[in-house]
């Protein structure tokens, strides 16, 4: 029986991985109380799933800001921002974000498309 349960767990994890759209982390702060992570995607679909995947393994006490940008439609001066997210880890993260420890806030940017249609 224990082998069967392990197989189910593995299958569920494989299904979860398949549901996460491809993305690329283009910048990640690795120190400080406020950290920024920039993510690039090729589609505006499933942005919340991407945000949750990016933040799931963050354990350092800090306030994290996740910026999700489309790979097209931006310039050197301005990204084609699709969504912004914030995540608090620990008391330091809570103090820096205004969220409770472990709390997440996700906000898609209305009216944006990816790939960019302009």
N, C-alpha and C positions, 0 to 999 in steps of 0.2 A: 504493500500500500504506500509506504513513504516514497518509493520510486515514482508511483503514479502522480502523487501530489507535486513532486518536483517537476515532472514533465508538464503539468498544467501551468505551474508558475512560469516555466520557460516559454511556453506557447503564448501566455498572456503578455510577457515582456516583448516577445517578437512582434506580436500584433500591435503593441503600443509603439514600438520603433517604426513600424511600417506606416503608422498614421501621422508621423511627424514629417512635415514637408522639409525639403532641403533648405538649409540656410548656412551662411558663413559669418563667423564672428570676425569683424574687421578691426576692432579695437577693444581692449579690455584693460582697465586700470587694475593693478594688482596690490596697491597699497593705499592707505588713507581711510578716513572715516566716511567719505563720499566717493563712490566708485561708479564709473560710467562704462557701459558695455554697448558697443555699436554692432548691430546685426544687419546683414544684407540678404535680401530675398529676391526671388524672381517672380513671385506671385503674391497677391494680396489675400490669398486664402489661408485660413487657419492660423492667423497671427497670434491668437491667444495661446494656441498649442505650442507655438514656437517660443513665446515669452515664458511659458511654464517650463519648457524644456531647458531654456537658458538658465533659469533661476533655480532649478531643482537641486543642484549640487553646491550652491553657494553656502558656505558655512562660516566664513570670516565675518566677525562682527563689523558691520558697515551698513550704510544706506546705499542701495544700488539703483541706478537709473539705467533702464534698457531702452535704447533707441533703435527702432526697427525701420530700416530704409529700403526702398526699392532699388534694385541694381540699375534701373534706367530712369531718366528724367531729372536727375540731379545735376548739380554743377559743383565746381570747387567751392563756391560761396554758399550754396544751399543744397541740402539733401532733399530727396523726394521722400519725406517722412511719412510712413504709413501708420505708425503707432508709437506710443510712449508707455513705459511701464516703470513702476517703482516697487522696490522690495526691501523690507527692513529685516536685518538679522541682528538680534541682540538689542541691548539697551542703547548702544551707540547708533545702530541703524534706526531704531525707533525715534531717538532724539533728532536725528538728521533728516528724517523723512516725514515725521508727524504721524506715521503709521505705528501700529502695535507690532511687537516682535513677531516675525513670521507672516505678517500681513502683506498682501500684494495689492497694487492698484494698476489697472490696465486701461488705457484709453486709446482706441483707434482714432486716427485723424479722418474726419468725414470728407468725402468727396475725392479721395485720392485713389488712383488706380495703379496697378502694376501688372504687366509692363505699362509704362507711361504711355498715354495716348495723345499727348500734345505734340 
